[in-house]
Amino acid sequence: MEKLEPEFNKYAKTYNEFALVQQRAFQTLIDKVMSIDTFSNNITELQICDIGCGTGHNTQLLGTFFPKAKITAIDISPSMIDFARQNNTNPNLDFHVADAENFQYATQFDIIISNASFQWFYDLNATIISLKKYLRPNGLLAFSTFGPNTFHELQYALKQTLDKPIFLPATQFLNQTDINSILKNEFNSNNLDQEEIRKTYPQLMALLKSIKYTGSKTRSIPQRKIWTPKIIKQIEDVYISEYRQIISTYQLFYALCQ
């Protein structure tokens, strides 16, 4: 996984406030899971693993959908896991610091679920092959992941303003064709849907704060020294000229695999 641990550690306490798109994505993902009769009608004790659980906000929601399930939740960030443990009141949730790309558990799971974290993996193909081994027969791998069209407006505005190529992290995210290819090689049944969420912001700094406080800022984003008032104004002018507002696209893929 890309070395995001320091960023996620730093912003564990602000993540929930700014992760509105991620929370919406999780609701869409869980709705898709609950549309499968095997799980929507299952009142037995399931074993579920939540990968990239972050603050545990979505894990707790998961517990309300599956009240009898034993849920193991993992995240690479110790600060996120500390926050999740401190705010958890459900005895069926168990939070651990772990790296999903080096997944090792004695337990197999009925559901492995992950929301908005797979885009950070170095090798999604290898990780999915590994995770598949931990699914019980007829088990489900369900995940959402951001696609390469995410933040395309910001990338365009930066390129126009700075007059040089700018490559934000999202440009390296896998596209729908690549993800489909991986899933078809590993699962007999899979479904991959796409959604684009467009969110507006009152000014550029609000968008940048949203990126920063969800821990998504990496070395690939231009360094702080470029964000002068003059540059910010120029970038906003590009937005208004091209899009008539400060807007950001979040491209999401939702996968259900058995």
C-alpha positions in Angstrom: 0.0 0.0 0.0 1.2 3.5 -0.8 2.9 5.0 2.3 -0.2 7.0 3.4 0.0 5.9 7.0 1.5 9.2 8.3 -1.2 11.2 6.6 -4.0 9.0 7.9 -2.5 9.1 11.4 -2.3 12.9 11.3 -6.0 13.4 10.4 -7.8 10.6 12.2 -9.8 13.0 14.2 -10.9 15.1 11.2 -11.6 12.3 8.8 -15.3 11.7 9.5 -16.1 15.5 9.1 -14.6 15.7 5.6 -15.2 12.1 4.3 -18.7 12.8 3.0 -18.1 11.2 -0.4 -16.6 8.1 1.2 -19.6 7.8 3.5 -22.0 8.0 0.6 -20.0 5.4 -1.3 -20.2 3.0 1.7 -24.0 3.4 1.8 -24.2 2.5 -1.9 -21.9 -0.4 -1.4 -23.8 -1.8 1.6 -27.1 -1.4 -0.3 -25.6 -3.6 -3.1 -24.5 -6.2 -0.6 -28.0 -6.3 1.0 -29.6 -6.8 -2.4 -28.1 -10.3 -2.4 -30.6 -12.7 -0.9 -28.0 -14.9 0.7 -27.0 -12.0 2.9 -30.1 -9.9 3.2 -32.0 -12.9 4.6 -29.2 -14.3 6.6 -29.8 -14.1 10.4 -27.0 -16.5 11.3 -23.7 -15.4 12.8 -21.5 -14.3 9.9 -17.8 -13.7 9.9 -17.1 -10.3 8.2 -13.8 -8.5 7.6 -13.8 -4.7 6.9 -10.5 -3.7 5.2 -9.3 -0.1 5.4 -11.9 0.6 8.2 -10.4 4.0 9.1 -12.2 5.6 12.0 -14.6 2.7 12.3 -17.6 4.9 11.3 -18.6 2.6 8.5 -17.8 -0.5 10.5 -20.3 0.5 13.1 -22.9 1.0 10.4 -22.0 -2.5 9.1 -22.7 -3.9 12.5 -26.3 -2.5 12.4 -26.9 -4.3 9.1 -25.5 -7.5 10.5 -26.2 -7.4 14.2 -25.2 -11.0 14.8 -22.0 -10.9 12.8 -18.5 -11.0 14.2 -16.7 -8.2 12.4 -12.9 -7.9 12.2 -11.9 -4.4 11.0 -8.3 -3.6 9.9 -6.5 -0.4 8.9 -2.9 0.5 8.3 -3.1 3.6 10.5 -2.6 3.1 14.3 -4.3 6.4 15.0 -7.3 5.5 13.0 -7.6 2.2 14.9 -7.2 4.0 18.2 -10.0 6.4 17.3 -12.2 3.5 16.2 -11.6 1.6 19.4 -12.3 4.6 21.6 -15.6 5.3 19.9 -16.8 1.7 19.6 -19.6 0.3 21.8 -20.4 -2.8 19.9 -18.7 -5.9 21.4 -19.0 -7.8 18.0 -16.5 -5.4 16.4 -12.8 -6.1 16.7 -10.3 -3.5 15.4 -6.7 -4.3 14.5 -3.7 -2.5 12.9 -2.8 -4.5 9.8 -1.8 -4.0 6.1 -4.3 -5.6 3.7 -1.6 -6.2 1.2 0.0 -8.6 3.7 -3.2 -10.1 4.8 -2.8 -13.1 7.2 -5.6 -14.5 9.3 -6.5 -17.9 10.7 -10.2 -17.1 10.0 -12.1 -17.4 6.8 -14.9 -14.9 6.2 -18.4 -14.9 4.7 -17.9 -11.3 3.6 -14.7 -9.3 3.0 -15.7 -5.7 2.4 -13.7 -2.5 1.8 -14.7 1.0 1.1 -12.5 3.5 -0.8 -9.2 1.9 0.0 -8.3 -0.5 -2.8 -7.1 2.4 -5.0 -4.0 2.8 -2.7 -2.8 -0.8 -3.2 0.5 -1.3 -5.0 -0.7 -4.5 -6.6 -4.5 -4.9 -6.6 -4.3 -8.1 -8.6 -2.1 -9.8 -6.0 -4.1 -8.5 -3.1 -7.4 -9.8 -4.5 -5.8 -13.2 -5.1 -4.6 -13.3 -1.5 -8.0 -12.1 -0.1 -9.9 -14.7 -2.1 -8.1 -17.4 -0.1 -9.8 -16.1 3.0 -13.4 -16.3 1.7 -15.6 -19.2 2.8 -17.4 -21.2 0.0 -19.9 -18.8 -1.6 -18.3 -15.9 0.3 -18.5 -12.4 -1.0 -15.8 -9.8 -1.8 -17.4 -6.4 -1.9 -15.5 -3.2 -2.4 -15.6 0.4 -3.7 -12.6 2.1 -5.1 -11.9 5.4 -6.7 -11.2 5.6 -10.4 -8.8 7.7 -12.5 -11.3 10.4 -13.4 -11.4 11.5 -9.8 -10.2 15.2 -9.4 -9.9 15.6 -13.1 -11.1 19.2 -12.9 -8.3 20.0 -10.3 -5.7 18.4 -12.5 -6.9 20.4 -15.5 -6.9 23.7 -13.6 -3.5 23.1 -12.2 -2.0 22.3 -15.6 -3.6 25.4 -17.1 -2.3 27.6 -14.3 1.2 26.2 -13.9 1.7 25.6 -17.6 3.2 22.1 -17.0 1.9 18.6 -16.7 0.5 17.8 -13.2 -0.1 14.2 -12.2 -2.4 13.8 -9.2 -2.5 10.4 -7.4 -5.9 9.6 -9.0 -4.3 9.4 -12.5 -2.6 6.2 -11.3 -5.9 4.5 -10.1 -7.0 1.5 -12.2 -9.8 2.0 -14.7 -13.0 -0.1 -15.0 -11.5 -2.3 -17.8 -8.4 -3.1 -15.7 -10.4 -3.9 -12.6 -12.9 -6.1 -14.6 -10.0 -8.0 -16.1 -8.6 -8.8 -12.6 -12.0 -9.9 -11.3 -12.9 -12.1 -14.3 -9.7 -14.0 -13.8 -10.5 -14.8 -10.1 -14.2 -15.1 -9.7 -17.0 -17.0 -11.3 -19.5 -14.3 -10.7 -18.7 -10.6 -10.5 -20.4 -7.3 -11.0 -18.7 -4.0 -11.4 -20.7 -0.8 -11.5 -19.6 2.8 -11.9 -20.8 6.0 -10.4 -19.6 9.6 -10.7 -20.3 11.9 -7.8 -19.9 15.6 -8.4 -19.5 17.8 -5.4 -19.3 21.6 -5.4 -17.2 23.8 -3.0 -17.6 27.5 -2.1 -13.9 28.1 -2.9 -10.8 26.2 -3.9 -9.4 26.0 -0.4 -12.5 24.1 0.7 -11.7 21.4 -1.8 -8.1 21.3 -0.8 -9.1 21.0 2.9 -11.3 18.1 2.0 -8.4 16.3 0.3 -6.0 17.1 3.1 -8.2 16.2 6.1 -9.2 12.8 4.6 -5.6 11.9 4.5 -5.4 11.7 0.7 -2.6 14.3 0.3 0.5 12.6 -0.9 3.8 13.6 -2.4 2.2 13.5 -5.8 0.1 16.6 -5.0 2.0 19.9 -5.7 3.9 21.1 -2.7 2.6 23.7 -0.3 4.9 26.5 -1.6 2.8 26.8 -4.8 -0.4 27.7 -3.0 0.1 31.4 -3.0 -3.0 33.7 -3.0 -2.1 34.7 -6.6 -1.9 31.0 -7.8 -5.1 30.1 -5.9 -6.9 33.0 -7.6 -5.7 31.9 -11.0 -6.8 28.3 -10.4 -10.2 29.5 -9.3 -10.4 31.6 -12.5 -9.8 28.5 -14.6 -12.5 26.7 -12.7 -15.0 29.5 -13.3 -14.1 29.8 -16.9 -14.2 26.1 -17.6 -16.8 24.7 -15.2 -18.6 27.9 -13.9 -18.0 26.7 -10.3 -15.5 25.0 -8.0 -16.5 21.4 -8.7 -14.9 18.0 -8.2 -15.7 14.6 -9.8 -15.3 11.5 -7.7 -15.3 8.4 -9.9 -16.3 5.3 -8.0 -16.4 1.6 -8.9 -18.5 -0.9 -6.9 -17.6 -4.6 -7.1 -19.4 -7.6 -5.9 -17.5 -10.9 -6.4 -18.2 -14.5 -5.5 
